[in-house]
Amino acid sequence: MSEDTIRVLLIGETEHGCSHVRRLLEKRGCSCWFGKSFDEGAELFDRHSFHMVLSTVPFHQHDQFLVRLRQLPSTVFQCFQVEDGCWWLPVVRKGEECLGAPALRASEFLGALDQIVEELRPARDLASREGS
């Protein structure tokens, strides 16, 4: 894996539950890691930096992890299961809180995901060029 790969942390109760999003991200050239709890996510953060965090586990009762994410330039979404599917709520966008941002239906989230991946690519490419 090259240094300029977009790194995504997926947090969920089961890896299978995140497999659809993982496949979509990997098709877009992202590398994905999985943690089944915020404790595992924090351990992964100690070893890697992530451009994006997607969680199907609620953040309530995990304020310390969220505080840590707000200090980084990561983008964070949380998935909420609803009667007819799921909604993705933007929590942090490039280190800035997304207070009041609307939740996205699954299809809207996929469009937002594409946009975020594309936004990360130029920033990543610029950083790698500046480092050379």
N, CA, C and O of each residue as an XYZ file, in Angstrom:
528
protein
N       0.851     -1.181      0.000
C       0.000      0.000      0.000
C       0.888      1.232      0.000
O       1.825      1.328      0.792
N       0.597      2.166     -0.880
C       1.409      3.373     -0.958
C       1.012      4.350      0.141
O      -0.087      4.287      0.692
N       1.937      5.253      0.442
C       1.726      6.242      1.501
C       0.583      7.191      1.197
O      -0.009      7.757      2.116
N       0.259      7.376     -0.084
C      -0.768      8.347     -0.442
C      -2.158      7.739     -0.582
O      -3.067      8.393     -1.092
N      -2.334      6.509     -0.143
C      -3.645      5.865     -0.188
C      -4.576      6.488      0.851
O      -4.154      6.767      1.973
N      -5.819      6.705      0.489
C      -6.816      7.218      1.430
C      -7.139      6.092      2.405
O      -7.530      4.998      2.001
N      -6.969      6.376      3.696
C      -7.173      5.372      4.739
C      -8.494      5.636      5.460
O      -8.788      6.756      5.880
N      -9.282      4.559      5.589
C     -10.613      4.663      6.190
C     -10.727      3.656      7.328
O     -10.388      2.484      7.169
N     -11.206      4.124      8.469
C     -11.491      3.257      9.604
C     -12.991      3.010      9.650
O     -13.781      3.952      9.703
N     -13.377      1.749      9.629
C     -14.776      1.348      9.750
C     -14.970      0.787     11.149
O     -14.218     -0.090     11.573
N     -15.967      1.279     11.867
C     -16.264      0.776     13.203
C     -17.686      0.240     13.185
O     -18.626      0.953     12.834
N     -17.835     -1.018     13.565
C     -19.154     -1.639     13.590
C     -19.154     -2.863     14.474
O     -18.098     -3.345     14.884
N     -20.327     -3.361     14.764
C     -20.410     -4.541     15.625
C     -19.867     -5.779     14.934
O     -19.284     -6.649     15.581
N     -20.057     -5.863     13.616
C     -19.523     -6.997     12.859
C     -18.867     -6.477     11.584
O     -19.311     -5.488     11.002
N     -17.820     -7.149     11.166
C     -17.142     -6.757      9.940
C     -18.062     -6.961      8.736
O     -18.006     -6.207      7.765
N     -18.900     -7.980      8.810
C     -19.845     -8.249      7.719
C     -20.796     -7.064      7.522
O     -21.146     -6.734      6.388
N     -21.212     -6.428      8.613
C     -22.118     -5.288      8.521
C     -21.514     -4.094      7.787
O     -22.245     -3.241      7.285
N     -20.199     -4.032      7.723
C     -19.507     -2.932      7.043
C     -18.972     -3.346      5.676
O     -18.332     -2.544      4.995
N     -19.224     -4.582      5.270
C     -18.597     -5.111      4.055
C     -19.033     -4.376      2.783
O     -18.226     -4.199      1.871
N     -20.290     -3.947      2.710
C     -20.766     -3.246      1.509
C     -20.025     -1.914      1.329
O     -19.548     -1.598      0.238
N     -19.940     -1.156      2.398
C     -19.244      0.132      2.344
C     -17.756     -0.098      2.074
O     -17.128      0.649      1.323
N     -17.205     -1.135      2.693
C     -15.787     -1.449      2.478
C     -15.509     -1.729      1.000
O     -14.543     -1.207      0.443
N     -16.343     -2.542      0.368
C     -16.155     -2.847     -1.054
C     -16.237     -1.584     -1.906
O     -15.432     -1.393     -2.818
N     -17.208     -0.725     -1.609
C     -17.346      0.523     -2.358
C     -16.099      1.403     -2.217
O     -15.626      1.979     -3.196
N     -15.583      1.499     -1.017
C     -14.403      2.317     -0.781
C     -13.168      1.724     -1.449
O     -12.363      2.448     -2.034
N     -13.025      0.420     -1.359
C     -11.862     -0.221     -1.977
C     -11.898     -0.080     -3.494
O     -10.849      0.041     -4.126
N     -13.092     -0.094     -4.089
C     -13.211      0.141     -5.526
C     -12.762      1.552     -5.890
O     -12.342      1.802     -7.020
N     -12.849      2.466     -4.940
C     -12.445      3.859     -5.169
C     -10.977      4.086     -4.796
O     -10.503      5.222     -4.779
N     -10.264      2.995     -4.498
C      -8.838      3.089     -4.203
C      -8.485      3.333     -2.754
O      -7.332      3.635     -2.446
N      -9.445      3.210     -1.858
C      -9.193      3.428     -0.434
C      -8.726      2.123      0.227
O      -9.044      1.028     -0.237
N      -7.975      2.262      1.305
C      -7.609      1.122      2.144
C      -8.433      1.211      3.416
O      -8.534      2.276      4.026
N      -9.020      0.098      3.814
C      -9.930      0.101      4.962
C      -9.422     -0.785      6.095
O      -8.865     -1.859      5.866
N      -9.625     -0.311      7.315
C      -9.370     -1.078      8.515
C     -10.707     -1.208      9.233
O     -11.609     -0.394      9.034
N     -10.829     -2.245     10.076
C     -12.077     -2.481     10.788
C     -11.807     -2.616     12.279
O     -10.860     -3.283     12.697
N     -12.655     -1.973     13.070
C     -12.642     -2.135     14.521
C     -14.052     -2.427     14.989
O     -15.000     -1.791     14.528
N     -14.207     -3.380     15.900
C     -15.558     -3.722     16.347
C     -16.003     -2.922     17.567
O     -17.098     -3.125     18.092
N     -15.133     -2.004     18.012
C     -15.492     -1.132     19.129
C     -14.665      0.136     19.027
O     -13.718      0.210     18.243
N     -15.025      1.128     19.818
C     -14.243      2.352     19.836
C     -12.879      2.121     20.473
O     -11.915      2.815     20.150
N     -12.796      1.144     21.382
C     -11.482      0.811     21.945
C     -10.555      0.277     20.860
O      -9.390      0.670     20.794
N     -11.060     -0.616     20.007
C     -10.255     -1.117     18.900
C      -9.929      0.012     17.918
O      -8.821      0.075     17.385
N     -10.886      0.890     17.686
C     -10.647      2.035     16.813
C      -9.534      2.919     17.357
O      -8.683      3.382     16.597
N      -9.531      3.154     18.656
C      -8.487      3.975     19.276
C      -7.122      3.304     19.145
O      -6.119      3.976     18.904
N      -7.082      1.984     19.302
C      -5.820      1.255     19.124
C      -5.313      1.406     17.689
O      -4.118      1.596     17.466
N      -6.217      1.321     16.728
C      -5.818      1.487     15.331
C      -5.320      2.912     15.080
O      -4.370      3.114     14.323
N      -5.961      3.901     15.714
C      -5.518      5.284     15.573
C      -4.118      5.487     16.152
O      -3.370      6.350     15.693
N      -3.771      4.695     17.153
C      -2.427      4.797     17.721
C      -1.369      4.334     16.729
O      -0.218      4.762     16.809
N      -1.745      3.463     15.793
C      -0.788      2.910     14.818
C      -0.892      3.542     13.430
O       0.073      3.498     12.667
N      -2.036      4.125     13.088
C      -2.265      4.657     11.746
C      -2.981      6.001     11.844
O      -3.584      6.323     12.867
N      -2.908      6.764     10.788
C      -3.754      7.958     10.701
C      -4.832      7.650      9.664
O      -4.585      6.919      8.705
N      -5.999      8.197      9.853
C      -7.115      7.926      8.959
C      -7.686      9.218      8.413
O      -7.817     10.207      9.133
N      -8.021      9.200      7.146
C      -8.665     10.343      6.511
C     -10.153     10.370      6.834
O     -10.774     11.431      6.895
N     -10.713      9.178      7.039
C     -12.158      9.091      7.235
C     -12.476      7.977      8.239
O     -11.806      6.945      8.281
N     -13.522      8.216      9.052
C     -14.026      7.217      9.994
C     -15.517      7.085      9.740
O     -16.245      8.078      9.737
N     -15.969      5.850      9.526
C     -17.388      5.564      9.333
C     -17.802      4.581     10.416
O     -17.207      3.511     10.543
N     -18.814      4.935     11.194
C     -19.217      4.111     12.322
C     -20.689      3.733     12.250
O     -21.551      4.568     11.974
N     -20.956      2.462     12.503
C     -22.340      2.010     12.660
C     -22.669      1.839     14.144
O     -23.773      1.429     14.503
N     -21.698      2.158     14.996
C     -21.873      2.110     16.449
C     -22.073      3.540     16.929
O     -21.307      4.422     16.543
N     -23.090      3.798     17.765
C     -23.339      5.170     18.237
C     -22.168      5.736     19.040
O     -21.507      5.013     19.785
N     -21.922      7.030     18.880
C     -20.821      7.689     19.568
C     -21.142      8.027     21.023
O     -20.226      8.253     21.814
N     -22.440      8.066     21.395
C     -22.736      8.426     22.784
C     -21.993      7.449     23.700
O     -21.850      6.275     23.359
N     -21.538      7.899     24.812
C     -20.726      7.169     25.773
C     -19.298      6.946     25.273
O     -18.532      6.223     25.910
N     -18.933      7.546     24.159
C     -17.572      7.431     23.647
C     -17.042      8.821     23.305
O     -16.411      9.030     22.269
N     -17.314      9.756     24.195
C     -16.941     11.150     23.974
C     -15.446     11.334     23.778
O     -15.027     12.165     22.972
N     -14.631     10.567     24.509
C     -13.179     10.726     24.398
C     -12.698     10.433     22.982
O     -11.824     11.128     22.464
N     -13.264      9.408     22.356
C     -12.867      9.061     20.989
C     -13.284     10.176     20.032
O     -12.529     10.542     19.131
N     -14.477     10.708     20.228
C     -14.963     11.785     19.377
C     -14.132     13.054     19.566
O     -13.853     13.755     18.593
N     -13.737     13.356     20.789
C     -12.871     14.514     21.047
C     -11.558     14.337     20.293
O     -11.044     15.284     19.697
N     -11.028     13.144     20.320
C      -9.781     12.849     19.592
C      -9.963     13.061     18.089
O      -9.086     13.622     17.433
N     -11.082     12.620     17.548
C     -11.340     12.772     16.116
C     -11.474     14.240     15.726
O     -11.075     14.628     14.628
N     -12.026     15.049     16.608
C     -12.190     16.480     16.319
C     -10.852     17.203     16.263
O     -10.762     18.287     15.686
N      -9.818     16.623     16.851
C      -8.499     17.244     16.861
C      -7.700     16.896     15.602
O      -6.600     17.410     15.403
N      -8.247     16.033     14.763
C      -7.554     15.587     13.559
C      -8.302     16.082     12.327
O      -9.473     16.447     12.427
N      -7.652     16.103     11.174
C      -8.338     16.549      9.949
C      -9.171     15.443      9.304
O      -9.326     15.419      8.083
N      -9.704     14.534     10.110
C     -10.500     13.423      9.581
C     -11.933     13.849      9.313
O     -12.409     14.861      9.829
N     -12.607     13.056      8.495
C     -14.031     13.218      8.234
C     -14.732     12.017      8.853
O     -14.315     10.877      8.651
N     -15.804     12.274      9.610
C     -16.461     11.218     10.379
C     -17.956     11.204     10.085
O     -18.611     12.246     10.095
N     -18.491     10.008      9.824
C     -19.927      9.801      9.656
C     -20.376      8.695     10.588
O     -19.641      7.741     10.841
N     -21.586      8.831     11.096
C     -22.189      7.792     11.923
C     -23.467      7.318     11.259
O     -24.269      8.127     10.792
N     -23.656      6.017     11.218
C     -24.844      5.414     10.618
C     -25.882      5.141     11.698
O     -25.565      4.620     12.768
N     -27.126      5.501     11.399
C     -28.248      5.200     12.292
C     -29.215      4.295     11.562
O     -29.691      4.632     10.478
N     -29.505      3.159     12.144
C     -30.479      2.238     11.564
C     -31.878      2.790     11.817
O     -32.211      3.182     12.936
N     -32.684      2.815     10.770
C     -34.072      3.236     10.876
C     -34.938      2.143     10.278
O     -34.431      1.182      9.699
N     -36.231      2.294     10.422
C     -37.175      1.261      9.996
C     -36.968      0.801      8.555
O     -37.046     -0.395      8.276
N     -36.709      1.720      7.645
C     -36.614      1.348      6.229
C     -35.188      1.420      5.676
O     -35.007      1.615      4.474
N     -34.180      1.268      6.528
C     -32.799      1.295      6.052
C     -31.885      1.975      7.049
O     -31.887      1.646      8.235
N     -31.107      2.923      6.565
C     -30.205      3.647      7.459
C     -30.014      5.077      6.968
O     -30.225      5.396      5.798
N     -29.609      5.921      7.907
C     -29.281      7.309      7.629
C     -27.861      7.535      8.113
O     -27.477      7.030      9.167
N     -27.076      8.290      7.351
C     -25.701      8.617      7.720
C     -25.651     10.071      8.154
O     -26.057     10.965      7.411
N     -25.157     10.300      9.345
C     -25.066     11.642      9.893
C     -23.607     12.108      9.860
O     -22.739     11.451     10.434
N     -23.330     13.234      9.194
C     -21.970     13.780      9.253
C     -21.707     14.318     10.656
O     -22.494     15.103     11.183
N     -20.602     13.894     11.255
C     -20.254     14.299     12.612
C     -19.118     15.321     12.586
O     -19.183     16.352     13.256
N     -18.084     15.024     11.811
C     -16.915     15.895     11.681
C     -16.511     15.889     10.214
O     -16.481     14.832      9.584
N     -16.202     17.048      9.669
C     -15.733     17.141      8.279
C     -14.395     17.853      8.281
O     -14.321     19.050      8.557
N     -13.348     17.125      7.977
C     -11.977     17.657      7.969
C     -11.648     18.352      9.284
O     -11.076     19.442      9.291
N     -12.009     17.720     10.394
C     -11.702     18.252     11.713
C     -12.688     19.261     12.257
O     -12.556     19.676     13.408
N     -13.674     19.672     11.474
C     -14.676     20.653     11.917
C     -15.995     19.947     12.227
O     -16.451     19.107     11.451
N     -16.604     20.290     13.364
C     -17.894     19.694     13.719
C     -18.957     20.049     12.697
O     -18.944     21.133     12.114
N     -19.865     19.131     12.494
C     -20.955     19.323     11.518
C     -22.280     19.530     12.241
O     -23.275     18.887     11.905
N     -22.304     20.409     13.214
C     -23.530     20.645     13.972
C     -24.639     21.124     13.046
O     -24.448     22.063     12.272
N     -25.790     20.482     13.125
C     -26.933     20.888     12.328
C     -26.937     20.359     10.903
O     -27.856     20.652     10.140
N     -25.925     19.584     10.533
C     -25.889     19.032      9.171
C     -26.978     17.973      9.028
O     -27.212     17.199      9.956
N     -27.642     17.933      7.885
C     -28.717     16.941      7.713
C     -28.160     15.530      7.553
O     -27.070     15.327      7.017
N     -28.927     14.580      8.026
C     -28.581     13.168      7.820
C     -28.824     12.815      6.356
O     -29.680     13.402      5.695
N     -28.063     11.854      5.865
C     -28.151     11.445      4.465
C     -28.718     10.036      4.353
O     -28.319      9.135      5.091
N     -29.645      9.857      3.432
C     -30.120      8.502      3.134
C     -28.969      7.740      2.498
O     -27.993      8.346      2.054
N     -29.073      6.425      2.449
C     -27.985      5.592      1.931
C     -27.541      6.035      0.536
O     -26.341      6.124      0.277
N     -28.471      6.310     -0.349
C     -28.106      6.709     -1.718
C     -27.425      8.082     -1.728
O     -26.496      8.308     -2.503
N     -27.882      8.991     -0.876
C     -27.249     10.316     -0.782
C     -25.845     10.191     -0.196
O     -24.922     10.900     -0.597
N     -25.706      9.282      0.753
C     -24.413      9.074      1.387
C     -23.383      8.581      0.374
O     -22.227      9.002      0.415
N     -23.784      7.705     -0.522
C     -22.848      7.202     -1.533
C     -22.334      8.344     -2.404
O     -21.152      8.379     -2.745
N     -23.211      9.273     -2.763
C     -22.781     10.447     -3.518
C     -21.825     11.305     -2.702
O     -20.821     11.790     -3.225
N     -22.133     11.493     -1.424
C     -21.263     12.281     -0.547
C     -19.915     11.588     -0.370
O     -18.873     12.241     -0.309
N     -19.948     10.272     -0.290
C     -18.717      9.499     -0.148
C     -17.814      9.686     -1.363
O     -16.606      9.877     -1.223
N     -18.401      9.632     -2.543
C     -17.632      9.878     -3.768
C     -16.998     11.264     -3.739
O     -15.826     11.422     -4.081
N     -17.771     12.268     -3.332
C     -17.273     13.638     -3.270
C     -16.125     13.762     -2.266
O     -15.120     14.414     -2.548
N     -16.272     13.146     -1.110
C     -15.239     13.225     -0.079
C     -13.955     12.556     -0.548
O     -12.863     13.088     -0.350
N     -14.087     11.394     -1.166
C     -12.903     10.689     -1.678
C     -12.195     11.552     -2.714
O     -10.968     11.641     -2.717
N     -12.962     12.187     -3.592
C     -12.352     13.062     -4.598
C     -11.698     14.282     -3.969
O     -10.647     14.727     -4.430
N     -12.310     14.832     -2.915
C     -11.712     15.972     -2.214
C     -10.412     15.570     -1.520
O      -9.470     16.360     -1.461
N     -10.359     14.364     -1.004
C      -9.162     13.897     -0.318
C      -8.009     13.640     -1.281
O      -6.844     13.814     -0.923
N      -8.333     13.232     -2.485
C      -7.273     12.925     -3.458
C      -6.386     14.133     -3.755
O      -5.165     14.014     -3.651
N      -6.941     15.292     -4.119
C      -6.049     16.434     -4.408
C      -5.230     16.852     -3.193
O      -4.050     17.174     -3.333
N      -5.820     16.854     -2.022
C      -5.090     17.246     -0.818
C      -3.955     16.265     -0.567
O      -2.851     16.670     -0.204
N      -4.215     15.005     -0.756
C      -3.211     13.974     -0.558
C      -2.117     14.115     -1.599
O      -0.935     14.040     -1.262
N      -2.488     14.322     -2.872
C      -1.511     14.464     -3.947
C      -0.643     15.706     -3.741
O       0.564     15.664     -3.980
N      -1.248     16.810     -3.299
C      -0.512     18.045     -3.054
C       0.494     17.815     -1.937
O       1.650     18.224     -2.053
N       0.070     17.164     -0.853
C       0.969     16.911      0.272
C       2.147     16.039     -0.148
O       3.274     16.277      0.284
N       1.904     15.043     -0.975
C       2.998     14.174     -1.396
C       3.953     14.921     -2.327
O       5.155     14.656     -2.299
N       3.459     15.837     -3.143
C       4.331     16.631     -4.020
C       5.165     17.615     -3.210
O       6.333     17.843     -3.526
N       4.576     18.200     -2.166
C       5.306     19.159     -1.343
C       6.418     18.478     -0.562
O       7.453     19.084     -0.286
N       6.198     17.202     -0.203
C       7.191     16.462      0.562
C       8.370     16.001     -0.282
O       9.391     15.594      0.272
N       8.259     16.053     -1.634
C       9.348     15.577     -2.481
C      10.395     16.616     -2.718
O      11.375     16.358     -3.415
